[in-house]
Amino acid sequence: IDHIWSFPARKLKKNAQKEHDGQLDFEEFVHYLQDHEKDLKLVFKSLDRKIAGQVSADDIVNSLRDLGVHISLQQAERVLQSMDKNGTMTVDWNEWKKSPTLQPAENIPEIILYWKHSTIFDVGENMMVPDEFTSEEHMTGMWWRHLAAGGGAGAVSRTFTAPLDRLKVLMQVHGSHGNSMCIMSGLAQMVKEGGMRSLWRGNGVNVVKIAPESALKFMAYEQIKRLMGSNQETLGISERFVAGSLAGVIAQSTIYPMEVLKTRLALRKTGQYKGISDCAKQILKGEGMTAFYKGYVPNMLGIIPYAGIDLAVYETLKNTWLQRYGTENGHPGVFVLLACGTVSSTCGQLASYPLALVRTRMQAQAMVEGASQVSMTGLFKQIMKTEGPTGLYRGLTPNFLKVIPAVSISYVVYEHIKMTLGVQSR
């Protein structure tokens, strides 16, 4: 907690540099102290929810919970003990302003800076809740550099793991009790049918859709935040989930035809399509415009469990680390970020996988010989009847096998592009 309210000496130094090239006069120092006391009063009033003129341990726990930082009552009591002069286990204004350990918050922006999630990690499905950016990142234009670095990292990551992604799609559509496709036989079958290049079928459109989807989701997220009336630097978890899910629905609705093209291109046989545009023309000519939105409903429904569980698991892991080690160091380190990103993404995919499988089968219905046009609920019933619950998780193994390399590659590439674009890691 002491780390969350660290002394803002940098502000004082910046103010001095603005006026006198690093020289601080008495008038500026007085202004700084007045602003500093105003900040302390604002924090005190926001904590004092009962307007009792005193802050209790419960007040601190509840206020930090709203910011997405979870601490125990015992930890809050230890903070109060360091400021409480009269042993009442509450702190009034005089004790608050005189405390050397409690100063204006600067660590919340640091948490936002260090704990980027959806911008850094790309596992092939762009359903995560968008990251928060600090007001400083918005003002300096660093936000678009982060998004550009994330887009480039996603392109490299998806290209490296494309064979596993295509294998997942084949197993989702063609896998059954009668056709038990394993990883090695599936890869061998792809190479035999179309050579080594066939392993990357569908990857082109999968990479192309990163830029419009990321940009649309970010813009929609920022607009939804404004409509929700939030002027805070960071939203609470429930608000982030609502805003992020809605932004995901808007972005996915716009680029969804590209999702259908990706599935069709991944499943195509050699010589069936000349490229992305030829595939789109053939679908439009043979099946009409509605074909580009097949599987739309399960795809949108899948955003809710994916985004919700991924966010909840990531925030839980983040807060657990911050409680134990946050006072010593604000930066979690590479291993912690990779571990948190891998675990949360895996949990999110596991929860939404049946919906993703049904979506893929609906997208591919016209390509499967003898397959009738079945609705989402009809397809669920059909899979449960013929294949059982395991049928809803076909292709899960190659999907999980690509998570660790995808997360690792996207992180490394993200860091390199970020530095190239002039974003300095703290």
N, C-alpha and C positions, 0 to 999 in steps of 0.2 A: 504493500500500500504506500509505503514511503516513496517507492520508485514512481508511483503514479502521480504524486504531487512533488516532483523534484523542483529545485530552485531555478527560476527562469533567467539565469544570468545572460543568456544569449540575447534576450530581448533588450536588456539594458545596453549591451554592447552595440547592438544594431542601431538603437536610437542615437547613441553617441556618434556612431560612424556617419549617420545620415547628415548631421548638422556640422560637425567640426572635425571630420576626418579622424575619428577615434577619441577626441577630447570631450570630456563630460563636464559641463558647468553646473553650478548649484541649482539654477532654475529648472534645468532638465531633470536633475535628480529628484527635486520636489515633485515635479509632474509625474515622474515614474512612481514615486511612493504613493501618490494619490490614486493613480490608476491601479496600482497593486492592491491597495486597500479596497477599491471598488470590486476588483476581481474576487477578493476574499469574501466580501459581503454577499456577492452573487452566489458563490459556491455554498456559503453558510445557509442562505435562504432556501436554496434548492434542496439542501439536505434536511432542513427543518420543516418537514411536511406538516407537522401538527401545529405549526406557528406558535410553539411554546417558548421560543427564545433559547432553546437548548437542543443539542444534537445527541441522539442516543446511538447505541450500536446497531439497533434495528434500522434506523434511518440510513446509516452508511451502507448496510447490506442491501437494502431495497434500492437505493439510488444507483449503486454500482451495478446491480442486476439489470436495471433499465439500460445501462450502457453496454450490456453484454459481458460484464466481468463478474464472475460468481466467486464470492468469498464466504467463509463460514462465520458464524456469530463470534466464535472464539478469536478469530483473526481481527474482526472489527473491534472487539473489546481490548485487544492488545494495542491497537491504534489509539483508542480513547485513553488508555492508561498512560500513554506517553504524553498526553496533553492535559489530563485531568489533574488539577491542583488540589481540589478539596475532597477527593475520594467519593464523589457522588455517582461516578460512572456515566455522567453526562457532561457535555462541554458547552459552556455559554460563549457569547461573542467575545468577551475579554480574553478568555483562555484560548479561544480559536485564533484570534489575530496575533497573539503573542507566541504561539507555538512555532518553533524553528523548523519542525519537521513537516508542517502542513502548508503547502504553497500551491499556487495556481496549477491546474492540470496541464501537463504537456505529454504525458505518456499515452493518452488515448490516440493522438495522431501517430505516435511511434508504433503503437500496436497495428494501426491501419497500414502504415508503411511496410512493416516487416511481414505481416501475416497475409500477404496476397495469396489467393487460392485459385479462383476460376481463371484469372489472367495468366497464371503461370502453368497450371497443369491442364493438359489436353489429353483425354483418354478416348477421343473419337466422338463422344456424345456431348454436345454443347448445351447441357441442361442445368448446369450449376447456377446458383444465384450470383449475379455480378458482384465484383469486389467494390468496396468503398474506396473513395479517394479523398485525401485531405484537402482542405481549402487551399493550402499552399500548392498542392499538385494541380488543382484546377486553375489557379491563377497563373502559374508558371508554364502551363501547357504540358507538364510531365505526364498527365493522364493519357494523352494520345500516344505518347512514346511507349508507355507501358502496354497499351492495347496493341500497338504495332509489333512490339517485341513478342507479345503473347500470340499474335496471329502468325508471325514467322515461325515461332517455336512449334505451334500446332501443325503447321504445314510440314515441317521436317519430321515431327513425331508421327504424324499420320502416315507419311510416306514410308518410314522405317517399319511400321507395324501393319502396313496394308495387307500383306499376305494372310496374317491371322484374322484381320477384319473380314476379308473376302471369304475365308474359310468359315467364319462364324455365320455369315449370310447364307452360304450353301448348306450348312448343317441345319440352320433354322428352317429353310424352305424344303430341302430334300431329305433331311434326316427323319427316320421313322424306325419302327421295329423291324420292318423288312429290309431297310437300307441303313444299317448301322455304320455310319461314317466316323472313323477316328481321325485324329490329327494327321498322322503320317500318311494314311491312305488317301485322305482328302487332299493334302498337298501334292501327293504323287499323281492323283487323278487330274488336278488342275494343270500340272506341268505336262502330262501326257496329252491332254486335250488341246492346249494352246501354247506350250513352251513356257520358258521362265517369265516372259513378259506378262503372261496371263495372270500371274500372281498379283499384279497391280491393277487389275481391271476395276473400274469404279473409283480409283483413288483420285483421278483428275478432278472430277466434280466434287469429291469430298474435301479437297483442298481449296477449290475455288469458292465454296460456300462459306468458308471461315470468315472472310472479311465482311461481307454484307450482314451475316448473322451476328457477329460480335458488335459491329457498329450499331445495328438496329436495337440490339438488346441493351446496350449501354445507354443510348438516347432514350429509349422507352423507360428504362429504370430511373433515369434522372427526372423525367417528366412525371412519372408516377409518384416519385418522392415529393415533388412539389405539390401535386394534387392532394396528397395525403396531409399536406400542411406542415411537413417536417422541415425545420431550419437547422436541425442539429447536424454536426459533422458526421455522426454515425447513427444509424437506426438501431432499434432494438431487434432481437432475433425474429420475433413474430412479424414485425413490420418488414424486415428484410425478406422474409419468406414470401409474404404476400406480394410485395413490390417485385421481387425477383421472379416469382412464378408468372405473374401477369406480363412482365417484360419478356419472359421466355415464350409465352403463348403468342405474343405479338410478333416476335422475331421468327419463330417457327412457322407461323401462319403465312408469313411473307415469302420465306425461302423454301417452303415445303415441296413444291414441284422438283427442286433440286435433290431432295431426299429420295423421291420416287425414281429420278434418273439415276442416282447412285446405286440403288438396289437393282434396277434393270440392267445397268452396265456391268455390275458385279456378277450377275447371273447369266450374261449373254454368252452364246457360243461363238467360236471363231468365225468372223465374217458376217455376223448377224447385223452389227451396226458399224458404220464408218467412224463414228465419233459421237460427242455429246449432242451436237445440233441434229445429226441424222437420227439419233435415238428419239429426241424430242419430236421430230417431224413424224416419225413412224407411229409413235404413241398417239399423237394428236389426230393423225389420219385414220388410224385403225380403231381407236377406242374413245376418242373425243376428249374434251377438256376435263371432264370429271375424273379421268384416269390419273391426273396429276395430284389428286387429293384422296386417293385410296389409302386407307389406314390412318387418316387424319385424326379421327376421334381417339383411338388408343394411344397415338403419339402425344396428343395434348394431355390426356389423362395420366400418361407416364411421367410428365413433367412434375406433377405434385409429389409422388413418393420419392422420385429421384432428388429433386431440389430440397425437399424437406428433410430427408434422412441424411443426405450429404452435408447440408448446412448444420444440422443438429449434432452429428458425429464430429464434424470438424471443429465446431465451437466448443464442444465438450472437451475434446483433446487439447485444444488451444488453452482453455481456461484451466485445465488440470496442470498443464505445463507452467502457465503464468503464476498459479498459486504456489507452486513448488520452487520455481527458479526465476520468476519474473523480477524479484527484488535484486538479484545479482547481475542479470544481463537482460536487456530488452530484446536482443536478437536471438531467435530460437536456434539458429544454425541450420545447415543444409539437411542433415540427417533427420532432424525433428520435423522440418517442413515436408520432406519427402514422405516420411512415415505417416504423418497426419493426412496428407493429400491422398496417399495410396489407400489407407484404411477407409476414409470417408467416401472416396469415389467407388470403392468396391462395394460398400454397404448400399450406396445409392443405386448402383447398377443391379445389385441382387434384388432389391425391392421392386424395381420397375421392369425387370427382365421379361416376365410373362407378357406384359403389354407391348414391349419392344418386339418380341417374337411374333405376336399376332399382327402388329403393324407391318412387319416385313413380309409376312405371308399374304396379307391383303394387297400390298404393293405388287407382289409377284404373281398374283392369281392368274393373270392373262398369259403368263409365260409357262405355267405348269400344265402339261397335257392332261386333259380329263378333269381338271380342277373346276368346280362350280363356283360361281360368285356368291360367297357366303358373307354374312354380316359379322361384326365383331363378336357378339354374343354367340352366334351360331358357330363361329370358328373355335371359340373357347370350349363349347360343349363337344364339338367334334374331336378336338385334341384330347380332352379328358376321357372321352369314350373309347377312342382308338389307341391312345398312347399312355393315358394315365397322367398324373401330376408331373412326372419326369419329362413328358413331352413339351411342357411349357418352358423347360430350361435347356432345350437342345442348343448346342453351340456355346454353352456357358464356359466350357474349359478354354477354348482359344480366346474367348473374350477376356477371361481373367488372366490368361498368360501374357496378354499384351499390356496389362495395366502398369506393372512395374517398369518395363522398358519405356512405355509411353510417358509415364510421369518423369522418369529420370532424364530421358532425352529432351523433353519439353523444358525442363528446368535448366539444363545446361545451355541449351540454345537460347532460351529466354535471357539468361544472364549475359551471354555474349552480345546479343542484339541490343540489349538494354545499355550496355557500356558503349557500344558503337554509336548509339543515338544520344549519348551524353547524359544518361541517367546514372548518377553516382550511387553505389551502394554505401549505406552508412556504416 
